[in-house]
Amino acid sequence: MTATIRKIEARDEARWRELWDGYTRFYEREPSEPVTRHAWSRIRDEHSPVHAIVAERDGEVIGIANYVIHESTSLLTPVCYLQDLFVDPAVRAGGVGRQLIDWLLDEARRQKWSRVYWTTKENNYRARGLYDSYTPRSEFVQYRIDIR
């Protein structure tokens, strides 16, 4: 069954928070109210580079995608980092993740962004099956230093 993909609205906050908490726990972190509140405020701020879309079916939000638009030193137009993608576990494997990515790719074409990219954990095999259907994984390895 097809979902409707649309930009997030203020009325989606409670359900976005539920799915966001699920996403956070999937990546083995405990939800943090200050981080959640900050993420939501950036998504809702029209001047922020952070945006979100939702997948909705029968009036219920069943998936979210948070993304960041930013400049690149090696390209002439902005790029899109799909930072967070999460589909309610009760409806996974039904094509909702693909619909969210497809919407974002269509938006990239409309906005003339140069690239859409994302990362995932090496062992996230279910998601990687979807991602591999779009493109082979890149040869780049990510290094990260968290500054606290």
C-alpha positions as CSV (number, residue, x, y, z in Angstrom):
1,M,0.0,0.0,0.0
2,T,1.3,3.4,-1.0
3,A,2.0,6.2,1.5
4,T,1.7,9.9,0.9
5,I,5.0,11.7,1.3
6,R,4.9,15.3,2.3
7,K,6.9,18.0,4.1
8,I,6.5,17.8,7.9
9,E,4.0,20.1,9.6
10,A,3.6,21.3,13.2
11,R,0.8,18.8,13.7
12,D,3.3,15.9,13.2
13,E,5.4,16.7,16.2
14,A,4.1,14.0,18.6
15,R,4.4,11.2,16.0
16,W,7.7,12.5,14.8
17,R,9.0,12.3,18.4
18,E,7.8,8.7,18.7
19,L,9.6,7.7,15.5
20,W,12.6,9.8,16.3
21,D,12.9,8.0,19.7
22,G,12.7,4.7,17.8
23,Y,15.5,5.8,15.4
24,T,17.6,7.0,18.3
25,R,17.2,3.6,20.1
26,F,17.9,1.7,16.9
27,Y,21.4,3.4,16.9
28,E,21.8,2.4,20.5
29,R,21.4,5.9,22.0
30,E,18.9,7.0,24.6
31,P,16.7,9.8,23.5
32,S,17.6,13.2,25.0
33,E,14.9,15.7,25.4
34,P,17.2,18.7,24.8
35,V,18.5,17.1,21.6
36,T,15.0,16.2,20.4
37,R,13.7,19.6,21.2
38,H,16.6,21.2,19.3
39,A,16.2,18.9,16.3
40,W,12.5,19.7,16.1
41,S,13.1,23.4,16.4
42,R,15.6,23.3,13.5
43,I,13.3,21.3,11.4
44,R,10.5,23.8,11.9
45,D,12.8,26.9,11.4
46,E,12.4,28.0,7.8
47,H,15.9,29.6,7.9
48,S,17.6,26.3,9.1
49,P,19.2,23.9,6.6
50,V,17.5,21.0,8.5
51,H,14.3,19.7,6.9
52,A,12.0,16.7,7.3
53,I,9.4,14.8,5.4
54,V,6.9,12.2,6.5
55,A,5.3,9.2,5.1
56,E,1.6,9.1,5.9
57,R,-0.9,6.3,5.4
58,D,-4.6,6.4,6.4
59,G,-3.9,9.6,8.4
60,E,-1.0,8.2,10.4
61,V,2.6,9.1,10.0
62,I,4.5,5.9,9.6
63,G,7.9,7.1,8.5
64,I,10.2,10.1,8.7
65,A,13.3,11.4,6.9
66,N,15.3,14.3,8.3
67,Y,17.8,15.9,5.9
68,V,20.3,18.7,5.7
69,I,21.0,20.9,2.7
70,H,24.5,22.2,2.6
71,E,27.2,23.7,0.3
72,S,30.1,21.7,-1.0
73,T,33.6,22.8,-1.9
74,S,33.7,20.5,-4.8
75,L,30.4,21.2,-6.5
76,L,28.5,24.2,-7.8
77,T,25.2,23.6,-6.2
78,P,24.1,22.4,-2.8
79,V,24.0,18.8,-1.7
80,C,21.5,16.9,0.5
81,Y,22.6,14.7,3.4
82,L,19.8,12.3,4.3
83,Q,20.7,12.2,8.0
84,D,17.9,10.2,9.5
85,L,15.5,7.7,7.9
86,F,13.1,5.7,10.0
87,V,10.0,3.7,9.3
88,D,7.7,2.3,11.9
89,P,8.8,-1.4,12.5
90,A,5.1,-2.5,12.1
91,V,5.1,-1.5,8.4
92,R,8.7,-2.1,7.4
93,A,9.5,-3.9,4.1
94,G,6.5,-2.4,2.5
95,G,8.2,0.2,0.4
96,V,7.9,3.2,2.7
97,G,11.7,3.8,3.0
98,R,11.9,3.7,-0.8
99,Q,9.1,6.2,-1.2
100,L,10.8,8.6,1.2
101,I,14.1,8.3,-0.7
102,D,12.4,8.7,-4.0
103,W,10.6,11.8,-2.9
104,L,14.0,13.3,-1.8
105,L,15.6,12.4,-5.1
106,D,12.7,14.1,-6.9
107,E,13.1,17.2,-4.7
108,A,16.9,17.2,-5.5
109,R,16.1,17.3,-9.2
110,R,13.5,20.1,-8.7
111,Q,15.9,22.1,-6.6
112,K,18.9,21.3,-8.7
113,W,21.0,19.9,-5.9
114,S,24.2,18.1,-7.0
115,R,23.9,15.1,-4.8
116,V,21.9,13.2,-2.2
117,Y,24.0,11.0,0.2
118,W,23.6,9.1,3.4
119,T,25.4,6.8,5.8
120,T,24.4,3.8,7.8
121,K,26.0,1.2,10.1
122,E,27.9,-1.6,8.4
123,N,25.6,-4.1,10.0
124,N,22.3,-2.4,9.1
125,Y,21.7,-5.1,6.4
126,R,18.0,-4.5,5.9
127,A,18.5,-0.8,5.1
128,R,21.6,-1.6,3.1
129,G,19.6,-3.9,0.9
130,L,17.4,-0.9,0.0
131,Y,20.3,1.5,-0.4
132,D,22.2,-0.9,-2.6
133,S,19.3,-1.0,-5.0
134,Y,19.9,2.7,-5.7
135,T,23.7,2.8,-6.0
136,P,26.8,0.9,-4.9
137,R,28.2,2.1,-1.6
138,S,30.9,4.6,-2.0
139,E,34.6,3.8,-1.5
140,F,34.8,6.5,1.2
141,V,35.3,5.5,4.9
142,Q,34.0,7.9,7.5
143,Y,36.2,9.0,10.4
144,R,34.6,10.8,13.3
145,I,35.9,12.6,16.3
146,D,33.1,13.6,18.7
147,I,34.0,16.9,20.5
148,R,32.3,17.0,23.9
